[in-house]
Amino acid sequence: MTQTAADRFRSRHVRHEVKVRDLPEAPRSHWRIIGPGVIAAGVGLASGEFILFPYIASQVGLVFLWAAAVGLITQWFLNMEIERYTLATGETALTGFSRTWRHWGLVFAILTYFANLWPGWATSSATMLTYIFGGEPRWIAIGMLAVIGVTLTLAPVIYTVLERVEFLKVGLVILFIVIAVIFAVTSDAWSSLGHDVVRPEFPTELGFALMLSALVFAGAGGGQNLVQSNWIRDKGFGMGAYVPRLVSPITGKEEAAPDSTGFVFEDNDANLARWKQWWKLANKEQLYTFVLITIVTITLMSLLSYSTVFGVPGLANGVGFLEVEGERLKELVGEWFGVLFWAIGAISLFAAAMGIVDYTSRLAADVLKVSYLRRVSESRIYFALVWGLVLIGVLVLVGGFDQPLVLLVISACVGGLMMFLYSGLLLLVNRKFLPERVRPRGIRVIALIWGVLLFGVFSVLTIKEQGAKLLDWLG
């Protein structure tokens, strides 16, 4: 008996009907699909681009920039396999994982939620504002969390407001970088870039975990990669065009939910021709936005750091590093430039905080709706999770708690462990459930195997190192 597309796609772990529909036509204009990659770059332009890689450049020069390229290309392949599943089915990658074991989605949702419980980005953004205006970072951060909660609650279509915020952020960061290249990046920095690129190093004197974190999480990492499914679905990519978007339960008009979790198309020539167009456009969108924006930002912010604070002793790998760099920029360029640096940094970290609250809640809402709370609106689940994160953050800040070591350990270990697991799961679900001519092959399969090996080694080393620190703290 011939197996149909729907038969292949069914799973006893996700008990929903599967609809067979034709793949929609891809848009002719590339501009219509730009967005998810910009959001990914915008959310990712946070500690790595503003703190981690510039800090490394301040300590050892530009010899480690190669790691950003390796990390970003690895993530591009991962993001495209996440997008492959959603383009072909309209489901998120987490739902695909749940088709192999019902609770896989819940595992990833819980790990992502706990990794992002601490309001670190909002606190860092608030701290940078105090460099300009003074004040108490704690209360500014509480105000920022409230603004994030209200914005995500009142936006009629959540994806649209997030896209606008991240487009604005990326535009401001690029504008700042252009000004920095003109006024602050020195000829010595450019010379060093050309010299160091051809003699890359792995400067373990800064700590193995720090180096591996920079390599693995350049651009995004952890749960942020998984949410590409949700963002491209709300943008209407591929079979995602058949799935309703997340809207505000207050100001938005909720679309009727389909009576299935996903869709599948028959593997015929017409659908395959449309698939090739979608796949080509999606790859270009990620490459020309997420990868390009991130690598340019990391490189030029590292050049700025090298030009200003290279060799300065006692620099901290944290937001305090940005205070020192800003003061140095005031001395070298002028008062206005140091203030501009802090202002752009504060906006960047605030936008990252909004993106993190969104994707953390979005991932969990999708999982809960599909596998556990089928009768509840996904939008209402999403907003309950958003305000849960906001309120936890407010309670932490009002209580005046410092970030406990256990949360630092969770954040350090969870991201790499998640990427190790879903690199393997992506290979499984994309080879098992997708139409024959749509499945990953060749270099794409090799890239997923590379992801399993890279993130597996990273996870073991990080858990070993951070676990030792946790045991010392408990002892």
Secondary structure, DSSP 8 states (H G I E B T S, - for coil): ----HHHHH-BTTB--EEEE-------S-GGGG-SHHHHHHHHHSSHIIIIIHHHHHHHH-STTHHHHHHHHHHHHHHHHHHHHHHHHHSS-HHHHHHTTSTTHHHHHHHHHHHHT-S-HHHHHHHHHHHHHH-S-HHHHHHHHHHHHHHHHHH-SBHHHHHHHHHHHHHHHHHHHHHHHHHHT--HHHHHHHHHHHTS----GGG-HHHHHHHHHSSS--THHHHTHHHHHHHHT-GGGGGS---B-TTTS------SEEEEE----HHHHHHHHHHHHHHHHHIIIIIIHHHHHHHHHHHHHHHHHHTT-TT--SSHHHHHHHHHHHHHHT-HHHHHHHHHHHHHHHHHHHHHHHHHHHHHHHHHHHHHT-TTS-HHHHHHHHHHHHHHHHHHHHHTT----HHHHHHHHHHHHHHHHHHHHHHHHHHHHTS-GGGS--THHHHHHHHHHHHHHHHHHHHHHHHHHHHHHHH-
